[in-house]
Amino acid sequence: MIEGVRRLAQSSRNKAVVRGIGDDCAVLRLGRGFDLLATTDLCIEKVHFRREWHPPRSVGHRCLARGLSDIAAMGGEPLACFLSLGLPPGLPQKWADQFLRGLEALARRFKVQLAGGDTSSAGNITADIVVLGQVPTGKALLRSRARPGNRIFVTGDLGGSAATLHRLYSRARIRPSPSNRHFYPEPRVAAGRWLREHGLATALIDLSDGISVDLAHICQESGVAATIDSGRIPIAQGATLELALHGGEDYELLFTAPPKKKVPARIAGAKVTEIGVIKKAANYTAAIQVLGDNGQLQPLQPRGWQHFSKSG
Amino acid sequence: MIEGVRRLAQSSRNKAVVRGIGDDCAVLRLGRGFDLLATTDLCIEKVHFRREWHPPRSVGHRCLARGLSDIAAMGGEPLACFLSLGLPPGLPQKWADQFLRGLEALARRFKVQLAGGDTSSAGNITADIVVLGQVPTGKALLRSRARPGNRIFVTGDLGGSAATLHRLYSRARIRPSPSNRHFYPEPRVAAGRWLREHGLATALIDLSDGISVDLAHICQESGVAATIDSGRIPIAQGATLELALHGGEDYELLFTAPPKKKVPARIAGAKVTEIGVIKKAANYTAAIQVLGDNGQLQPLQPRGWQHFSKSG
């Protein structure tokens, strides 16, 4: 196992990693004038994935994708990852190998070096992934700077991952093809970076838990409210408005931009859709309201992604 | 739970943390001219601790201590930690609270800020701790720079933690007092830093797995061999030579120093003992040899710390 991890560490290099696996700590040297970004995501069998639904390559991909998406959501550049892996004693070696391969393929594409980690036995498969990245000093795109009047945008289409999960729950047989974004989500690192470089976004978050939860985070951290237009939400093929509003794991970006800035229709290959506007916070209404077909505003309660254990 | 973690994040601050919990990533700003250190340690119930033996405060302390000890072993200064915590649904809230208190007390003493993390349900208690630190650029004390002729030193006494574990296995009742280093190990951060500032150590490692494993790491990474003198090993009260050679979790430091450099008898409050010498690597003998009472050299096989699952 540890040999497999060391091979993985060799396969994708990043020059920020001065010293990777093999010492008490990894040593990284950031670019001069850069801040460090750090994010950690826990992936546990039966909570975040199921062995009967998710092939090991997909599990490895999904684990790393979550962390890369967090780096994207700060406008950052990923540099290195760390993998803590707990495996049940009876797990076939092939499962672990394929898990590492899924992680490796994504790490290579984003030039992220596996720089450390830990392994242990465990009751259920447990993977904790740390991703470190960098962003020019003071330029990280936070959740806390959305202002009333800002327009709200999302990349890509929404609800697709939840729609696949929904079908898995209804016992549909689904081939976990590389193009299915539930199994192989694509972190929007290039789009996040573009937004930072062009000074376009006031606030940025990735849609890991669904609009209703993630836009609520922006409202809370920025001290604002929001109205979104249900007719404008880009709904993924096979999904519904409900899934697009509350479904998680799409890993698209949601950002706010000043009213007069021109926002392109595509950013770094991703479609961009305007879905609403930031308002002043008002104590007597919900933070997020949805404009329906009938022209009525309805409060949107944060429901979002509750993981398998609860949503099943 | 998440509220408990947020409180913990407030209780110990470090100025390197520009943005802690509350965004997609934590943002850290290192000192100018510093490298980043990163280490991750997985603590799993029944593998790294047992609920019937280890009170939750001790488990929280031990988790963070492992990471701090890795920072110490690079001569670094700890800055921030990240906690990924998986808890079984039926676990009493009090357990989690006390776990966080144990972690918090240690974090405060070392001015380490909890800057992020993740929580989830899990089958067994699972904690993955990441510690980030810094060290002046290029000054990290590595495992790979021990040279033939260097003398070998350790801090403190060895085998104490393994002796307590041994007694726990033999069903002895042991009060987990704050002074018992098995339950509350003390990471040697000040001693590691002193060694780096004084340019005294050529190679440095922390004794997490025992001399027989950890000195073998230095031999392997440095391409050298070592001879240690059994009569000089500082054996902890209640321990034996065997436990001092192979017992893990003492979290003392082992370092090598050039033959003519004066090494003080105490460093940052820790006793320092010379235990042997680095030799040229020779293919036909074991990397480490132990000089016994009888004047004979015996090969020392890396056995060390195999965790509860195997050593029980």
Interface residues (C-beta under 8 A of the other chain):
Chain A: V18 R19 G22 D23 D24 C25 A26 V27 L28 R29 L30 D35 L36 L37 A38 T39 T40 D41 L42 I44 K46 V47 H48 S69 D70 I71 A73 M74 G76 A80 F82 S84 L85 G86 A115 G116 G117 D118 T119 S120 S121 A122 G123 N124 T126 D128 V130 L132 G133 V135 T137 A140 L142 R143 S144 L204 I205 D206 E221 H307 S309
Chain B: V18 R19 G22 D23 D24 C25 A26 V27 L28 R29 L30 D35 L36 L37 A38 T39 T40 D41 L42 I44 K46 V47 H48 S69 D70 I71 A73 M74 G76 A80 F82 S84 L85 G86 A115 G116 G117 D118 T119 S120 S121 A122 G123 N124 T126 D128 V130 L132 G133 V135 T137 A140 L142 R143 S144 L204 I205 D206 E221 H307 S309
